[in-house]
Amino acid sequence: MVERKNTLTNILKYAILIIASLIILFPLLWMISVSFKTKLELFSNPYDILPEQINLDNYITAWGYAPFGSYYINTIVISFGLLFIQIITVTMAAFAFARMEFPGKNLLFILFLTQLMITAQSTIYPNYMTVSRLGLLDTKIGVMLPYIASAMGTFLLRQAFMALPLSLEDAGKLDGCNILQMIVHVFIPQVKSSLLAFAIMSVTNHWNEFLWPLLVTESDNSRPLTVGLTIFAQQAEGGAEWSLLMAATLMVSLPLLLAFLIFQKLFVQAFVSSGLKG
Amino acid sequence: MKKERTILLVLLSIILLASPVLAAGQSEVSNESEKMTLRFFFPIGTAGNLANIMTNLCNEYSEQNPEVSIEAIYAGDYVQTFQRTLTSSRAGNPPDVAVLTNADVWTAVDEGIATPLQTFIDSEGEGFLDRFFPAMLDDCMVAGEYYAIPFQKSTHVLYYNKDMFREAGLDPEKGPETWEELVEYCQALTIPGERYGVEVPIDFYYMAVFILQNGGTINNTDGSETYLDTPAAIEAMQYLKSLVDAGYMPAKRLYGDSSSDFVAGKTAMMYNSSGSLAFVRDSCSFDWGVCYLPAGKERIAPTGGGQFVICQGISEERQKAAWDFIKWMTEPEQAAEWSIGSGFIAVNPKSFDLPVMVEYNNNLPQALVARDQMEYAMGEYPKTHNCRQIAQIMSTTFESIMAGISEPQAAMEELQKSCDSILNKYR
């Protein structure tokens, strides 16, 4: 009896999970399917998931609309370069807030956190002025500059550092570590999952960012993928080019999708142990 | 310890190697001393390989004019292009030329970032403006003065499904000519639950179109007062609401939704931009046609799209060069090239005599209907100060009337009041 009840709840659980994952997967599947369809096919059988034939024309056309090759490089340099800088700034700031004593520490920390409540859009104009005065318009550094300090990352790592036992610090001191060595050798190895969680958020955010890079960049040497993608999405007067748009969207999001599939286990672990919701 | 040192070394070398990559783009400014480089912000408004076509056009100009080169910079949609133009102008780094939509031309003038063009027009001698369709010039004026030159213009036509017309016993070569006929056609073509008779994009643009067709006025020439609570305006809204109530028309659609519905056979007719002609041709498997928009008390065809603006805050020499570039872009050849690539109507009527354009129109004869309708065309409304905000509340009011949330009369009176309070400071 008990066993039967268990199988029943199991079936129910799996049914719910399957339905939920289908709901999440459907847009992705639809995107992939549409990207292989011709316009004519799309509107005559919009609900068929399997296209009549694999037709790569959309990808070829989409690729020719903008220099996507250099946009890829730019996006990678911007999002990973930024992550690299952020990890440095964020760990140092978090360490100071978690483990050092200085006057006004708490007030400063609260001020720091208010950054979380200010939407990026509202700071676009002052940021533009700053970047413009520094002569960094139309450069990758200009795109990264407003984000090199991250309140979210600092907060996340501070919490992680605070959770570490004091004895760890003492052990490091006994071994003769200076502060920098302490951070690098003692603290960072303990908070890998928090760092990874932050890395995922930061890279996806900046990979997908559009308005700010659009504003500060002009040449193909510094423009990211998202700017190229919008060429397909802004055709209010021209009718919706769904197949092209979907092909381009897949091209732009594929690297992140693949990365997630490959490192899935690692990522899930990171989010679970850092207590973050995606 | 050794391991860490190597890691540090690797990191350091990454930074060093990356810095020239990161700083790329800075060094390119240096060699412009002998050559003037004009920065040109353009939006994308229709489908197609537009960024490349624009770059090619600009390169062609630079080749013909060795002392000037044009840098074509894609700047997003119309809103983002304006935002960009405004932000960079404020930061002292204005583009030389930008393509803006009518609403933003007004704001650009209010913000003092657009150059008045009358002196340039005068310098070309009598009749320079005759090169354009007259209706397209409507959108180039702010309170009666020229601040813009037509570039990518569209008009709106009625698309209809000829197969459905035949099935319903209607003449497939003739669309509805008046508002009354539109109702009759809808009656014949609507199949409840399956397809609509007609779709009208529900936004400020069409609110203005129907009011104008009903003999109303949207605003005064100074752009400081609107007339949205007049009987003509309220009646126009009531007319559209009656189509929704009868089930002939959906309460909420926008341009892209309508063209998708049309090619999928979910509506027999749609009001839409001439910019969708190529999309409809390539996407639908049935016989289709276009005709003039049905006339109300008046036959009026609206236009839309973008126009060239020359920015303030650049040297007189650069402004002159910018004017020359604009002039070149609106010559018959270039106007034709852009029209064929983008689906906008060529702004220069002479373009239509060129062999490339004749061939294009043979493949897309519906485009000629759009051209011929220019005879009844007028510009895009509202034309007021603070135009985006006025347009925004017009759209929300329109939506709420069609959705049955508010009554036409009360909603339009409310709308007029809101417009009054926004425009009060310009009176």
Interface residues (C-beta under 8 A of the other chain):
Chain A: K39 L40 L42 F43 S44 P46 T61 G64 Y65 A66 V77 G81 F84 I124 Y125 Y128 M129 S132 G135 L136 L137 D138 T139 K140 I141 M144 V184 H185 L211 L214 L215 E218 S219 N221 S222 V227 T230 I231 Q234 Q235 A236 E237 G238 G239 A240 E241 W242 L244
Chain B: E4 I14 A18 V21 L22 A23 A24 G25 Q26 E28 R39 P43 I44 G45 T46 A47 G48 N49 L50 A51 N52 E71 I73 Y74 A75 G76 D77 Q80 Q83 R84 T87 S88 R90 A91 G92 N93 S154 L254 Y255 G256 S259 S260 V263 A264 N272 S273 G275 S276 A278 F279 V280 D282 S283 C284 S285 G304 G305 S342 G343
